[in-house]
Amino acid sequence: MHIMEGFLPAEWCAFWYAMAIPFLLYGAWKAKKEIERNPKAKSLLAVSLGFIFVLSALKLPSVTGSCSHPTGTGVAVVLFGPSITAFLSSIALLYQALLLAHGGLTTLGANTVSMGIVGPFFGLIAYKAFLFSLHLHFQLFPALRGFSSLQLDFSASSQSLRCHWRSLRE
């Protein structure tokens, strides 16, 4: 799931960092506002970050010989919304890059976009669309949000790799 260190060329690394930074700054601002509004939210933010870190560190073998993993962002989206989830995901990805050698610093922008931005934002949209179409209450199916964000996360990661392979062929 994580794009490994040194895999993307420098121009793509810069592109993905430029895509991620505005979302991360907004998410950090929203997290600060949430803590100011409710100081007890610090512990829940920390638990959400830990959940994202642990779940996305679990590697599951996939059919093609590589591996994939759950992201844990669905829980954070349910609790805090997609912008704070993007911020928490980037912290988890930074720790994984530094401590576990999952991903890397050069690919942190691309990994953040796929796991922390695309998955949670579109997972939230898909979840709300399901709820709207089924006329269900908000809290009945939080697992649906997590599942849809995970699927879109994998899709975003594959699209960033597709862009890289296109640039190699040129």
N, C-alpha and C positions, 0 to 999 in steps of 0.2 A: 504494500500500500504506500509506504513512504518512498519518495524518490530519493535514491541514494546520493551521498555526497559526491560532487564532481561529475555527475551524470549530465547535467544541463550546461549548455554553453553560457558564457558570461552575459550575453545580451538577453537570454531568456530568464536568467536569474534576476537580472535588473527589472525586467518586465513584470515578473511575478511579485517581486518586492514592492514595486510601484502599485500594483493592484491591491496588495494586502494592507499596506500602511494606512490608508484612509479609514478602512474598516477597523483596524486595530486601535487607532487613536480615538475613534468614536466609541468603541467598546470600552476602552480604558476610562474615558470620560463618564460613560454610563455606569460603569462599575463604581467609580468614585461617588457619583450621585446616589447610587443605591445604598452604599455604605453610610453616606451622610444622612440619608432618609431613614435608614434602619441599621444601626450599628451591629445588630445581631446577625445581619446578613453576611458578615465576614466569615463566620464559620461555615455557612452554607456554600459560599463561594469557594472556600478552601476544599470542602468535601466534593463539590462539583469538579474542581480542578483535579483533585486526586482520582476521582472516578474516570475522568477523561484520560488521565495519564496511564492508569493501570489498564483500563480496557483497551486503549490503543496500543499498549505495549505487548498485548497478547497476540501472538502470531498463529494463524490457522493456515495449514497447507491448502493450496487451491489446485485445481485440476491441471493448470498449465505448468506446474513445477515451481511457481513462485509462491508467495503467501499473501494473505490479506488479513484484516483484523476488524473487529468492531471499533467504533470510535468513542462511544459514550457521550457524544454531544447531544443526543436526544433528551437526556435528563436535564442538562443545563439549559437547553432551549425551553423546556417546559417550565423550569424554575425562574429563569432570568431573561429569556428572549435571545434572539439571534446575535445581536451586537455584542453583548457581554460574553456569549458563548464563543464568538470569534476571538475575543481577547484571551479567554481562558485556554482555548485550543492552542493559541500561539505560544503561551507559556509552557503548556504540556509538551508541545513539539520541540521547544528550545531545550527543555530538560532531557527529553529523549535523545536529541541530537548530541548533547554534551555528555550525558551519563551512560546511555545505552547504545550509542552509535546507530540509532534508527534515524534515517534521513541524514540531514547535515545542515551546516550553517548556510552553505551556498544555495541549497534547495529549500530552505525554511520558508521562503515566500511562496513557492509553488505548493508545498505541503500545507501551508496555512490556508491558502485559497481553496484547495480541495477539501481539506478536513474541517477547517474552522469557519469558512465563509459559505461556500456553495452548499455543502451538506446541510448545515443548520438553517440557512435562509430558505432554501427550496424545500427542505423537510417541513418547515413551518407552513409554507404555502400549500404543499401537498396535504398536510394534516388538516389545515383549515378547509381546503376544498372537499376532502372526505367528510368532514363534519357538516359542512354546508349541504352537501348532496344527501347526506343521511339524516340531517336534522337531529344530530345527537348533541348531548351536553359536552362541554369542553373537556372535562376531566375523565371521561369514560375510556378513552383509548390513547393514552400517552405513548404506548409502545408503537403504535402506528406511526407517530411522528418520528420516533427513533429509527424505525426501519426504513422509512422513506428518505430520511436524511442520510442514512448509511448508503443506500443505493445511489443517490445523487452524488455523494462523496466519491464513490468508486468511479462514477462516470466522469466527474471533473478531473480526477487524477489521470484517467486514461486519455482525456482530451489534451491535458498538458503534455503528456508523453507523445501523443500524436503530432502536436505542433513541433516538438523537438525532432522527431523522425522526419517530418517534412523538410525541416531546415537542413538536415544531414544529406538529403537526396539532392538538394539544389547546388 
